[in-house]
Amino acid sequence: MKRVVIIGGGIAGLATAYSLREHSDAPFEIRLIERKDRLGGNIRTERASGFLIEGGPDCFLSEKPWAMELCKRVGLGDELLPTNEHNRKTFVLSRGKLHVLPEGVILMVPTKILPLATSSLISVPGKIRMAMELFVPKRKGPRDESLGDFVRRRLGAEALEKIAEPLVAGVHAGDPETMSVRASFPKFVQLEEDYGSLIKGMLKKLELLKKTHKPAAGTPNKRVTMFMTLKNGLGSLIDTLQEKVSSSKDTVVATGVNVSGVERKADAYEITIEGGEKIAADAVVIAAPAYAAASLVRFDKELPAKLLTIPYVSTATVSIAFRKKDIKHPLNGFGFVVPKVEKRKIMAATWTSVKFSLRAPDDSVLIRCFVGGSKDTSLLGASDEEMVRTVRQELKDIMGIDAEPVLSRVFRWMNSMPQYTIGHEERIDWIDERVAGYPGFYLVGSAYHGIGISDSVRYAEIVAKKVLHHIKASKPQ
Ligand SMILES: Cc1cc2nc3c(=O)[nH]c(=O)nc-3n(C[C@H](O)[C@H](O)[C@H](O)COP(=O)(O)OP(=O)(O)OC[C@H]3O[C@@H](n4cnc5c(N)ncnc54)[C@H](O)[C@@H]3O)c2cc1C
């Protein structure tokens, strides 16, 4: 029987395995090998004292439908959970105070005049500069540019400092001065190319959306919001995928097993497990981070070096819960982001129990803070106690919370967030071309064709189809 080996049991590896079975009834073996003793990679949901805590990702973008569609296909459609309807504001820390991100600002592009005009976040010259975006000429030439240069050029330095930079740091843990705008925000580049202005383009898109949008009917759980999650946490997607994938008698899921190398043998592959065991495979999919893939590839000298040019940053999430009655802050939003210039120890905080239902008991609130990222990783080496102490001090300074927490949980994510730096697209083109020279060998995961869960699922499904095509065409070993 033909054999496919998948190395890495994060969402990319699991979605590849699921998709392989979904699209083929042919008999072939799948071996999914995960280094850690649990599946899910960055996705990790825990329950404690009535709280649901997401250690890593807490939602996916509905605009990129692939994660949501996968949830529906595995039977989790009724479990999809939108963000709450009330208090959908985001705050930005500026000069030590929280200011509302003006309504209508979509990532960094203003689409409503009044909220921007009356905003306490942006200075009058800053607002005028943002509005001038309508008249900034298109940039010529296909060359990549940093997100920082792009935003400064189109919307001005203040929009970068107070809006784009903290939002991007809060989501990608990235540095806009090194981030590729083409690879990270292709839609904005397209808006500039198509409409000559981000504001003009965004308004046109919104108008179109209004015309085609059918109002969401029925129960709150049928609503689709920009961010979606699952009632029982994203871990329930991992558990369901694991169950579905393992239900086939020809699938072996091994956790706590470290792969140490991949060799190419004639038209097939040989996977070495730490300890010496060797597994032959007709196809191999590396669904581990790019630097891990680099350490495994033994049959090409240049590919590992190229894979190592994809940088990763480390972050941690610190979830802290309080009794509602102990908190004076109104928690009238989904959370806040922190611009670099504020020189704080946290990058962002999500007011989790306001953003999503079913995250905390009724008498409590759950707040999740991000530390580390490209800004400052010094705190990541601290003990859990020290990290919680620092985060509590930050919440005291920023939100006035000095209550005793009822629960705290720290999750460290070392080298877990790939960065799409300037030139990312060329790097990936090179890697894709190189990989295509080895039939039966594939790379998936958030390092290559999209950073979030949804893109990881989308690309895993593309690769699964390629694998099926390959094993159908190849001779048995
Ligand atoms: C703190 C944090 C918050 C995030 N928030 C969001 C969010 O809200 N929404 C969103 O869409 N995305 C978010 N992301 C990004 C999201 O986590 C990733 O897009 C996605 O989880 C990547 O999945 P993956 O399978 O590619 O990689 P991973 O989850 O990293 O999985 C790779 C797996 O490979 C295994 N592995 C490595 N080496 C080997 C080896 N030699 N042998 C066997 N196994 C190996 C690893 O142990 C790991 O389990 C967040 C990321 C982090 C770190």
The ligand as an SDF file (V2000), in Angstrom:
LIG
                    3D

 53 58  0  0  0  0  0  0  0  0999 V2000
    0.1100   33.4100   20.1660 C   0  0  0  0  0  0  0  0  0  0  0  0
   -0.4440   33.1930   18.7950 C   0  0  0  0  0  0  0  0  0  0  0  0
   -1.6940   33.7120   18.4580 C   0  0  0  0  0  0  0  0  0  0  0  0
   -2.2160   33.5180   17.1790 C   0  0  0  0  0  0  0  0  0  0  0  0
   -3.4650   33.9770   16.9040 N   0  0  0  0  0  0  0  0  0  0  0  0
   -4.0570   33.6780   15.7240 C   0  0  0  0  0  0  0  0  0  0  0  0
   -5.4410   33.9600   15.5180 C   0  0  0  0  0  0  0  0  0  0  0  0
   -6.1450   34.4670   16.3980 O   0  0  0  0  0  0  0  0  0  0  0  0
   -5.9810   33.6300   14.3050 N   0  0  0  0  0  0  0  0  0  0  0  0
   -5.2440   33.0170   13.3140 C   0  0  0  0  0  0  0  0  0  0  0  0
   -5.7810   32.7420   12.2290 O   0  0  0  0  0  0  0  0  0  0  0  0
   -3.9360   32.7080   13.5140 N   0  0  0  0  0  0  0  0  0  0  0  0
   -3.3360   33.0080   14.6850 C   0  0  0  0  0  0  0  0  0  0  0  0
   -2.0310   32.6310   14.9220 N   0  0  0  0  0  0  0  0  0  0  0  0
   -1.3090   31.9170   13.8470 C   0  0  0  0  0  0  0  0  0  0  0  0
   -1.7290   30.4350   13.8320 C   0  0  0  0  0  0  0  0  0  0  0  0
   -1.3880   29.8860   15.0640 O   0  0  0  0  0  0  0  0  0  0  0  0
   -1.0220   29.7020   12.6990 C   0  0  0  0  0  0  0  0  0  0  0  0
   -1.4400   30.2170   11.4510 O   0  0  0  0  0  0  0  0  0  0  0  0
   -1.3270   28.2000   12.6480 C   0  0  0  0  0  0  0  0  0  0  0  0
   -1.6370   27.6640   13.8890 O   0  0  0  0  0  0  0  0  0  0  0  0
   -0.1090   27.5250   12.0430 C   0  0  0  0  0  0  0  0  0  0  0  0
   -0.3290   26.1530   11.9680 O   0  0  0  0  0  0  0  0  0  0  0  0
    0.8050   25.1790   11.4050 P   0  0  0  0  0  0  0  0  0  0  0  0
    0.2280   23.8260   11.4120 O   0  0  0  0  0  0  0  0  0  0  0  0
    1.3380   25.7320   10.1430 O   0  0  0  0  0  0  0  0  0  0  0  0
    2.0340   25.2910   12.4430 O   0  0  0  0  0  0  0  0  0  0  0  0
    2.1960   24.8450   13.9580 P   0  0  0  0  0  0  0  0  0  0  0  0
    0.9490   25.0900   14.7090 O   0  0  0  0  0  0  0  0  0  0  0  0
    3.4460   25.5060   14.4070 O   0  0  0  0  0  0  0  0  0  0  0  0
    2.4290   23.2660   13.8770 O   0  0  0  0  0  0  0  0  0  0  0  0
    3.6370   22.6870   13.4660 C   0  0  0  0  0  0  0  0  0  0  0  0
    3.8280   21.3870   14.2210 C   0  0  0  0  0  0  0  0  0  0  0  0
    5.0030   20.7370   13.7440 O   0  0  0  0  0  0  0  0  0  0  0  0
    5.5930   20.0580   14.8400 C   0  0  0  0  0  0  0  0  0  0  0  0
    6.9960   19.7250   14.5330 N   0  0  0  0  0  0  0  0  0  0  0  0
    8.0460   20.5620   14.4170 C   0  0  0  0  0  0  0  0  0  0  0  0
    9.1780   19.8880   14.1570 N   0  0  0  0  0  0  0  0  0  0  0  0
    8.8440   18.5680   14.0970 C   0  0  0  0  0  0  0  0  0  0  0  0
    9.5900   17.3730   13.8740 C   0  0  0  0  0  0  0  0  0  0  0  0
   10.9020   17.3910   13.6430 N   0  0  0  0  0  0  0  0  0  0  0  0
    8.9290   16.1740   13.9260 N   0  0  0  0  0  0  0  0  0  0  0  0
    7.5860   16.1320   14.1370 C   0  0  0  0  0  0  0  0  0  0  0  0
    6.8420   17.2510   14.3660 N   0  0  0  0  0  0  0  0  0  0  0  0
    7.4520   18.4580   14.3440 C   0  0  0  0  0  0  0  0  0  0  0  0
    5.4410   21.0690   15.9680 C   0  0  0  0  0  0  0  0  0  0  0  0
    5.6040   20.4630   17.2360 O   0  0  0  0  0  0  0  0  0  0  0  0
    4.0330   21.5980   15.7170 C   0  0  0  0  0  0  0  0  0  0  0  0
    3.0560   20.8910   16.4390 O   0  0  0  0  0  0  0  0  0  0  0  0
   -1.4590   32.8170   16.1900 C   0  0  0  0  0  0  0  0  0  0  0  0
   -0.1880   32.3180   16.5180 C   0  0  0  0  0  0  0  0  0  0  0  0
    0.3170   32.4840   17.7970 C   0  0  0  0  0  0  0  0  0  0  0  0
    1.6620   31.9140   18.1440 C   0  0  0  0  0  0  0  0  0  0  0  0
  1  2  1  0
  2  3  1  0
  2 52  2  0
  3  4  2  0
  4  5  1  0
  4 50  1  0
  5  6  2  0
  6  7  1  0
  6 13  1  0
  7  8  2  0
  7  9  1  0
  9 10  1  0
 10 11  2  0
 10 12  1  0
 12 13  2  0
 13 14  1  0
 14 15  1  0
 14 50  1  0
 15 16  1  0
 16 17  1  0
 16 18  1  0
 18 19  1  0
 18 20  1  0
 20 21  1  0
 20 22  1  0
 22 23  1  0
 23 24  1  0
 24 25  2  0
 24 26  1  0
 24 27  1  0
 27 28  1  0
 28 29  2  0
 28 30  1  0
 28 31  1  0
 31 32  1  0
 32 33  1  0
 33 34  1  0
 33 48  1  0
 34 35  1  0
 35 36  1  0
 35 46  1  0
 36 37  1  0
 36 45  1  0
 37 38  2  0
 38 39  1  0
 39 40  1  0
 39 45  2  0
 40 41  1  0
 40 42  2  0
 42 43  1  0
 43 44  2  0
 44 45  1  0
 46 47  1  0
 46 48  1  0
 48 49  1  0
 50 51  2  0
 51 52  1  0
 52 53  1  0
M  END
$$$$
